[in-house]
Amino acid sequence: MDIVGGLAAVGQALEIAKQLREFEKSFADAEFKLKIAELYSALSDAKMALADAREAIQERDAEIKRLKVLSVRKVKTIRVRQYNYGINPDGKPASPPFCPTCEQTRGLQIQISHGTGGHNLCPSCKGICNARDTALPVGFQMPDNETG
């Protein structure tokens, strides 16, 4: 049950409580007990909904915290062809580039390692990249507008 459902259950419980207050002595004992049972049920639904909402909020807060930590750790990058390269303090791209799979799927900046046989390898996801594609073009110049 979500927050809206929890609030609806609370509203229902309050309405039942109001009806109980308005009961006249003429109501039979069985009807009174039925209303009390409905009240307990509505309050139970509200309690479960609010517990679910609290859990959802805690999960969301943990995800926000995780993303903030990742964001702080990320280095400024420049995109060349299909790869992102970190930018050194001197403003030039660092080589080798970051693994695009790790960047897109896990938000991590893992540099591709030089491999053998014309292929480079991601040490994290074990993805294989063509060494020719991951090398900066000869004579590469930084553009005026950098991405990050």
C-alpha beads as a LAMMPS data file, in Angstrom:
LAMMPS data file: protein, C-alpha beads

148 atoms
147 bonds

1 atom types
1 bond types

-500.0 500.0 xlo xhi
-500.0 500.0 ylo yhi
-500.0 500.0 zlo zhi

Masses

1 110.0

Atoms # bond

1 1 1 0.000 0.000 0.000
2 1 1 1.345 3.443 -0.837
3 1 1 1.143 6.796 0.953
4 1 1 -2.144 7.727 -0.728
5 1 1 -3.650 4.394 0.345
6 1 1 -2.374 4.927 3.866
7 1 1 -3.936 8.359 4.055
8 1 1 -7.213 6.979 2.711
9 1 1 -7.158 4.274 5.393
10 1 1 -6.539 6.906 8.067
11 1 1 -9.468 8.922 6.704
12 1 1 -11.673 5.859 6.783
13 1 1 -10.622 5.108 10.364
14 1 1 -11.399 8.659 11.427
15 1 1 -14.822 8.464 9.789
16 1 1 -15.580 5.220 11.637
17 1 1 -14.435 6.793 14.911
18 1 1 -16.761 9.735 14.240
19 1 1 -19.658 7.342 13.607
20 1 1 -18.880 5.527 16.865
21 1 1 -19.034 8.814 18.748
22 1 1 -22.424 9.585 17.217
23 1 1 -23.941 6.216 18.085
24 1 1 -27.055 6.362 20.139
25 1 1 -27.785 3.929 22.898
26 1 1 -30.270 2.243 20.568
27 1 1 -27.556 0.506 18.573
28 1 1 -27.223 -3.127 19.315
29 1 1 -24.074 -4.445 20.902
30 1 1 -23.291 -6.453 17.718
31 1 1 -23.362 -3.347 15.500
32 1 1 -21.025 -1.547 17.889
33 1 1 -18.587 -4.470 17.826
34 1 1 -18.747 -4.521 13.998
35 1 1 -17.816 -0.822 13.847
36 1 1 -14.943 -1.404 16.286
37 1 1 -13.693 -4.268 14.080
38 1 1 -13.885 -1.981 11.008
39 1 1 -11.951 0.673 12.907
40 1 1 -9.206 -1.787 13.854
41 1 1 -8.993 -2.977 10.241
42 1 1 -8.731 0.569 8.858
43 1 1 -6.091 1.518 11.411
44 1 1 -4.139 -1.653 10.648
45 1 1 -4.209 -0.821 6.913
46 1 1 -3.016 2.697 7.684
47 1 1 -0.187 1.408 9.854
48 1 1 1.011 -0.996 7.144
49 1 1 0.786 1.699 4.465
50 1 1 2.770 4.165 6.500
51 1 1 5.395 1.521 7.305
52 1 1 5.678 0.758 3.565
53 1 1 5.966 4.469 2.836
54 1 1 8.710 4.864 5.449
55 1 1 10.634 1.972 3.874
56 1 1 10.235 3.465 0.390
57 1 1 11.448 6.843 1.626
58 1 1 14.478 5.228 3.311
59 1 1 15.329 3.356 0.086
60 1 1 14.995 6.559 -1.937
61 1 1 17.177 8.473 0.535
62 1 1 19.841 5.737 0.377
63 1 1 19.817 5.878 -3.438
64 1 1 20.149 9.678 -3.377
65 1 1 23.098 9.374 -0.981
66 1 1 24.740 6.731 -3.202
67 1 1 24.334 8.901 -6.303
68 1 1 25.747 11.953 -4.518
69 1 1 28.830 9.965 -3.500
70 1 1 29.290 8.761 -7.091
71 1 1 28.860 12.292 -8.393
72 1 1 31.512 13.688 -6.055
73 1 1 33.993 10.982 -7.034
74 1 1 33.600 11.470 -10.787
75 1 1 36.300 13.314 -12.649
76 1 1 35.573 15.842 -15.344
77 1 1 35.509 14.198 -18.772
78 1 1 35.565 14.893 -22.462
79 1 1 33.866 12.649 -25.008
80 1 1 35.907 11.599 -28.017
81 1 1 34.079 9.284 -30.402
82 1 1 32.226 6.799 -28.172
83 1 1 34.549 7.046 -25.155
84 1 1 34.878 9.456 -22.234
85 1 1 38.376 10.475 -21.195
86 1 1 39.245 11.987 -17.842
87 1 1 40.721 15.473 -17.958
88 1 1 44.083 15.930 -16.215
89 1 1 44.767 18.937 -13.960
90 1 1 46.642 20.491 -16.906
91 1 1 43.386 20.383 -18.923
92 1 1 44.386 17.620 -21.320
93 1 1 42.574 14.294 -21.739
94 1 1 43.973 11.371 -19.812
95 1 1 44.430 8.110 -21.567
96 1 1 43.113 5.411 -21.481
97 1 1 39.372 6.154 -21.585
98 1 1 36.692 4.996 -19.189
99 1 1 34.758 1.807 -19.881
100 1 1 31.437 2.884 -21.431
101 1 1 29.635 -0.188 -20.076
102 1 1 30.638 0.517 -16.472
103 1 1 29.802 4.210 -16.871
104 1 1 26.338 3.557 -18.242
105 1 1 25.271 0.572 -16.171
106 1 1 26.880 1.247 -12.783
107 1 1 27.847 4.920 -12.924
108 1 1 31.516 4.036 -12.352
109 1 1 34.526 5.527 -14.095
110 1 1 36.803 2.533 -14.677
111 1 1 39.744 3.110 -16.993
112 1 1 40.258 0.524 -19.699
113 1 1 43.525 -1.413 -19.370
114 1 1 45.899 -1.961 -22.259
115 1 1 45.592 -5.504 -23.468
116 1 1 47.204 -7.678 -26.071
117 1 1 46.335 -8.528 -29.631
118 1 1 44.882 -5.123 -30.465
119 1 1 42.287 -5.268 -27.717
120 1 1 41.925 -3.406 -24.453
121 1 1 40.080 -4.785 -21.440
122 1 1 37.961 -3.319 -18.645
123 1 1 39.359 -4.685 -15.374
124 1 1 35.931 -4.461 -13.746
125 1 1 33.341 -5.832 -16.199
126 1 1 35.896 -7.647 -18.409
127 1 1 34.517 -5.839 -21.481
128 1 1 36.769 -5.936 -24.529
129 1 1 37.435 -2.809 -26.605
130 1 1 39.319 -2.368 -29.834
131 1 1 42.617 -0.652 -28.953
132 1 1 42.431 1.473 -32.111
133 1 1 39.029 2.869 -31.035
134 1 1 40.160 3.682 -27.498
135 1 1 43.260 5.648 -28.530
136 1 1 43.021 9.418 -28.827
137 1 1 43.304 10.575 -32.422
138 1 1 46.792 11.710 -33.451
139 1 1 47.072 15.468 -32.969
140 1 1 43.891 15.642 -30.851
141 1 1 43.161 19.177 -29.607
142 1 1 40.833 19.997 -26.707
143 1 1 37.691 21.805 -27.816
144 1 1 36.695 25.096 -26.176
145 1 1 33.662 23.583 -24.415
146 1 1 34.345 20.600 -22.181
147 1 1 31.742 18.149 -20.874
148 1 1 31.600 16.585 -17.454

Bonds

1 1 1 2
2 1 2 3
3 1 3 4
4 1 4 5
5 1 5 6
6 1 6 7
7 1 7 8
8 1 8 9
9 1 9 10
10 1 10 11
11 1 11 12
12 1 12 13
13 1 13 14
14 1 14 15
15 1 15 16
16 1 16 17
17 1 17 18
18 1 18 19
19 1 19 20
20 1 20 21
21 1 21 22
22 1 22 23
23 1 23 24
24 1 24 25
25 1 25 26
26 1 26 27
27 1 27 28
28 1 28 29
29 1 29 30
30 1 30 31
31 1 31 32
32 1 32 33
33 1 33 34
34 1 34 35
35 1 35 36
36 1 36 37
37 1 37 38
38 1 38 39
39 1 39 40
40 1 40 41
41 1 41 42
42 1 42 43
43 1 43 44
44 1 44 45
45 1 45 46
46 1 46 47
47 1 47 48
48 1 48 49
49 1 49 50
50 1 50 51
51 1 51 52
52 1 52 53
53 1 53 54
54 1 54 55
55 1 55 56
56 1 56 57
57 1 57 58
58 1 58 59
59 1 59 60
60 1 60 61
61 1 61 62
62 1 62 63
63 1 63 64
64 1 64 65
65 1 65 66
66 1 66 67
67 1 67 68
68 1 68 69
69 1 69 70
70 1 70 71
71 1 71 72
72 1 72 73
73 1 73 74
74 1 74 75
75 1 75 76
76 1 76 77
77 1 77 78
78 1 78 79
79 1 79 80
80 1 80 81
81 1 81 82
82 1 82 83
83 1 83 84
84 1 84 85
85 1 85 86
86 1 86 87
87 1 87 88
88 1 88 89
89 1 89 90
90 1 90 91
91 1 91 92
92 1 92 93
93 1 93 94
94 1 94 95
95 1 95 96
96 1 96 97
97 1 97 98
98 1 98 99
99 1 99 100
100 1 100 101
101 1 101 102
102 1 102 103
103 1 103 104
104 1 104 105
105 1 105 106
106 1 106 107
107 1 107 108
108 1 108 109
109 1 109 110
110 1 110 111
111 1 111 112
112 1 112 113
113 1 113 114
114 1 114 115
115 1 115 116
116 1 116 117
117 1 117 118
118 1 118 119
119 1 119 120
120 1 120 121
121 1 121 122
122 1 122 123
123 1 123 124
124 1 124 125
125 1 125 126
126 1 126 127
127 1 127 128
128 1 128 129
129 1 129 130
130 1 130 131
131 1 131 132
132 1 132 133
133 1 133 134
134 1 134 135
135 1 135 136
136 1 136 137
137 1 137 138
138 1 138 139
139 1 139 140
140 1 140 141
141 1 141 142
142 1 142 143
143 1 143 144
144 1 144 145
145 1 145 146
146 1 146 147
147 1 147 148
